């Protein structure tokens, strides 16, 4: 299996996949969440968007076809390993055994082809969730901007109160009301500063998620491309065997079992890494910003 060629081809595949718009239903659902969040106070909005982000990340890591894909890949790895053990043995392989091996390799080739064909559905579902995650990031940016704008308005209000108190002759009740207004402004500013800190933490985790998911999408695309290419290589080997050529020659082009194991372990590890970020987000939401 030529990993470099697979990676290059995958870039073209990924660009085509990313160009497809997310399903309308997913956009509508996220639109409802964003509308709800925009009308909520900062603490409730933070919790809502945090929960939505966690759900979207989990959805990208739990596509319904993935267990079947991994089961099929495990079966192919086991079958390939068994064939290699047979070929590497000291016993000469008979023509009958060669025919059986050819049939088994054909079966593996068809399995690789079948699971590679699941890629469009996987990416369609994944893109819907990635669209949700991107929309969450936009809403977080809006909330940070709104909080900072309100902070600036309150600071200016306090400055105006200070100037007014110094420059005007005021009655005691008027001074007391201005003092209370300033104290209320200070209290709101304290809460807003906490909100900005919480939203900024959220934004940093969100950026980390987006970067990791981007890398994972590329790796996932290479994974499916490798499955497709393996199907072609295994099919070619089976045809070579069916022409009664050398068994070793036919098997020499097959991807190694180690490569197949690596494909699986890398994919599973990337899911584990993403779920750690879900935990980070949830831990961050447990902060008490005093809003």
PECOR-V75105 format. One record per helix or strand of 3 or more residues. SS is the DSSP state (@ for helix, = for strand). FROM is the first residue (numbers start at 0). LEN is the number of residues. If there is no record, write none. Layout:
BEGIN
ss=[SS;SS]
from=[FROM;FROM]
len=[LEN;LEN]
END
This chain:
BEGIN
ss=[@;@;@;@;@;@;@;@;@]
from=[2;23;41;65;94;118;171;246;256]
len=[16;15;20;23;22;49;71;5;29]
END
